[in-house]
Amino acid sequence: MKIYKDIKEFPGSKFAVVTVGTFDGLHIGHQRIISRMKEIASEKNGDTVLVTFDPHPRLVLNSSPTELRFISSQKRKMQLLENFGIDHMIAIPFTKEFSKTPSEVFIKDYLVDRVHVKKLIVGYDHHFGRNREGDYQQLIETGEKFGFEVAEIAAQYINDTAVSSTKIRNALIEGDVKLANKMLGYNYSIAGTVIEGNKIGRKIGFPTANIDVDDKYKLIAAGGVYACKVGIDGEIYNGMGNIGTRPTVGINGLVTEVHIFDFDEDIYGQEIIIYFIDRIRDEKKFKDLETLQTQLKKDEVETRKLLHESS
């Protein structure tokens, strides 16, 4: 995948199949759009072009951007797009001034004149341009005016619910990673660098890798104990993760950590990825470390069983 941070650098395509959006999470609805783009590009010997914005528009327009959280970091989004087979990604710099651009002007100046769009693929709820004024009907009319076709992809459903980034974020906030994973089409993950902890877990037989999350706007799932997979140097291990404040040992602030099963290597300073499979229980405060250890042993049995059944 070729990445452009200036649309002027895009060389053009004889048949550009385009989509536009922020694509937080790149869930199964987004993936259906990409799949259709690839089908059309293959038929026409063309290229798939995904146009997005950096930073995320909500970070620019929201009055309290520190409260915003996203399913996927920009880095993770690019990894997923690469995996899904997009040919070109154009990240348009998003500013308050750019946000005032009328939808038809955006289409003409960016998609028609710069990208030379021939086919535009959008999701069922797609809106764009100043005040999100552009909708599907306007796109069809604009396409007829400027010589490109528009196709709309229907909603994708899980448990009779139309999949959306908002619904995935809500599921994660509630700790329902199993539902979030179904909507994503892959396992929700948190990446970061392993840092020094207080090593209390090591004293009770459950050493953990504490991670410094690599994106301050990353949405962290609800607190609790989770069955996890852990990616280290291209290898995948089973593990038991914890998100929370570790109330039994009096830690201040949110901590993301994972106990990696059957693993005893020094990984301080390395980047790892924790893939969350299912939530085991809420985080609890225990009266002492011995009681905590007893509970963690029970959690390990349940986690190993769950991971075995899901493999």
N, C-alpha and C positions, 0 to 999 in steps of 0.2 A: 504494500500500500504506500502510495506517495502522499506526503503531507505538505500542505501549503498554508503558510500563515499570512500570505498576501495573495489575494485572488488574482492580482495582475501576473503572478508567476505561473498560473495554470495555463498550460499550453493549448488547451482546447481539445475537442474530440469530434470526430466526424458524426458520432451519434451518442450524445451524452444522456444517460439515464440518471435523473437527479432526484434526490430527496433533501428536505431541509428541516432542521429541528435541533433540539438540545439533546434528545436521546438519553436522558438520565436512566441508567440501569441497563439500557439495550435489552429490554425484555422481549417476550415472545411476539408481541405485537410489532415491535421494531424489527425483529428478525424476519417476520413475514414480509415486511416492506422490502428489506434487503434481498430476501429470496426472490421476490418478484422482479426487483431491479436486475438481478443477475440473469434471470430467465430472459428478460427482454434484451439485455445487452448481448447475451449469447446469440439470440436470434438475429440481431442487427449488426453483429460484429462491432459493438460499441463498447462504452466504458461506463462503469458505475461511479457516480460522483455524489458524495455525501457532504452537504454544506451545513456547518454548525457554527457556533459562536463561542468566543473565548475573551473574557471570562463568561460564565453563565449569566444570561440576562438578569436573573433575579439578584445576583450579587451587585449589579450596577443600579438596578431600579428599586430594590427593597430598602426601606428606611432603616431596617435593623438587620443588615447582612450577616452579623455574627450569629444570629439565631438560625440561619439557613443550614440545612444539611442535605447532602446528596447521596444517592445509592452508590454511584461509581465516581472515582476520581478521574481527572482528565487522562492520566496515565493508563488507568485500567480501561477506560473507554477506548483508547487507541489500540490497546492490546486486543480487545474484543473485536473491534472493527477489522483488524488484521486477520483474526481467526475466522471471521465471517466472510472474508473475501472481497471487501470493498477495494476498488482500484485506486480511488483518489479521495482524500479528505481535505476540504478547505475550511479552515477555522478563521472566520471573519472577526476581527477585533470589534468587540461590542462596547459602545460608549453611550452616554445619555443622548448625545447628538445623533448618533446612528439610530437610536430607538425612535426618533421622530420621523424616520423615513416612511412615507406612505407605501402600502403593500405593492401597488402597481409600479411605483418607481423602483422599489427593490427588485422586483421581477425583471423589469426592463434593463436596469443598469448592471445588475449582478448576474442573474440567471441567463438572460437572453444575450446581452452584449459580451459578457465575459466568459461564461461557461458554454454558451451555445446549446442550451437545453433543447432536446427533442422530445423527451418524455419525462414528465414530472410525476412521481409517485408519492402520495401522502396518506397518512392515517385517517381514520374515520372522524377524528375530533380535531383535525389540524386547523390552526389559526395562526396568522403571522402578520407582520407589519405593524405600523403605528397603532397602538391600542388594540392589537390583535384583530384588526378590522378585516383582514383577508380570510375568506372562507372558501369552501369547495366550489360553490357556484361562481364566485368571483374568479377563482382560478381557471375554471372552464372558459369563462368569457375572455379573460386575459390571454389564455392559451390560443383561442381562436384569433385574437387580435395580433399576436406575435408569432404564431406559427409553431406551437408545440402542443402535444397532447397531454392530458391529465388523467391519472387513474387513482381511484381511492381504494384503500385496503380496508376491509371490514374489521370490526373489533374481534379480538381473540378472547375466548372465554375460559375461565377456570372456575369450577364449582358454580356455574351459572352467573359468574361475575365478569364483566368486561375488564380486561387487564389494563392497568395504567400505572405510571410511575408513582402517582399519589397513593394508589391502593397498596403498592408494594412498600412504600415508605411507612404507611400506617401499620401494615403487617409486621414490619421489623420493629417499630416502636412498641408494639404489643408483644414482641418476642416470638411471633409465629413465623420462624424462619422456614419451616416446612412449606407453608403456603407461599411465602415470598419466593422460595426456590422454584416452585411450580410455575409461578408467574414469570420469573426471570428466564427459566429454561436452563439454568445452571445454578451452582451453589453460591449464595451470597458470601462475600469474603472481606477480610480486613488485612491489609498489608502494612508492614512496618519493620523497623529495625529493632533487634533484640537489645534491651538495655539492662543494666544492673537493677535487681530488685532487693527486697529485704531478706531473701533466702529463707524465710520461715517455712515455705513449702518443702524445701529440702530436708528440714529437720523432722518432718513427719512423713517422709517417704514420697512426697509429691512435688518434686522440683518443677518449677514453671518457667517458661520463657515469657518475660514481660516485654511488650512491644510498644515502641513509640510510633503511633499511627502516622503514616506519611502524608496525610492530608487533613488540615484542620477543619475542613468542611465535610468530612466523611460522616455519613450517618452511622452511628454505632447502635446496634440492636439493643433491645431491652436487657437489663441486668439479669444474670442467671448463669446456670451451668449448662454447657452445650456439648453434644457429640460433634467432633470436628475431624477434618482432615488437615494436615499441615504440609505445606510445600516448602522444601529446603533444598536449594541447589538442584532443582529439577527432580528430586525424589519426593514421594508422597508417603506420609506417615499417619497413623491413627493417633488421635489425641482427645483430651477432655479440656474444653476451654471454659474460661470464666470471664464474665464482664460484670464489673461492679466496684464496690468500695472496700471489699474484704472487711466487713464489720467486726469479725471475730478478732482480728489483729489490729484494728483501729487505724486503717489506712485512710488518709484524706484524698479525695479526688477519684475520678473514674480510672479504673485499671482494666486493661485487656491483656489476658495472659492465657497460656495453654500448657498443660502437662502432656508431654509427648510420650506415648507408650513405647516401651522397649527401646529407649534412646538415651544415650549418655555421652554426648559430645559437647564441646565448647562452641557455642554459636553466638557469643556476644559480638555485637557489631554487624551481624549478618541480617539481610532482609529476608523475612519469611512471610508466607501467606497463610492465613487461617481460614479454611473453608468451613462454614457452619452448616451442619447437616440437620440437626434437630435440637430442641431445647429439652433438657432433662428436668430441671426444677428451678425455682426461684433461688436467688441468693438469700442466705439466712445467717443470723448471728448465733453462734454456738457458745456455750458457757466456758469452754476451754479448748485447747488444741487437740486434746485426746478425743473429745467428742467430734470435733471437726474431722479428724483423721478417720474415725469410724464411718462417718457419713461419706467421706470421699472414697473409701473402699467400696461402699455400696454403689456410689455413683459410677465408679470404674467398671464394675460388673455390668451395670445396666448399659453404659456407654459402649463397651466392647460388644455386647450382644446386639445393640442397635446397629452399630457399624458393620457387624458381620452380616446382619439381615439385609442391610441396604446395599451391600457390595455386589 
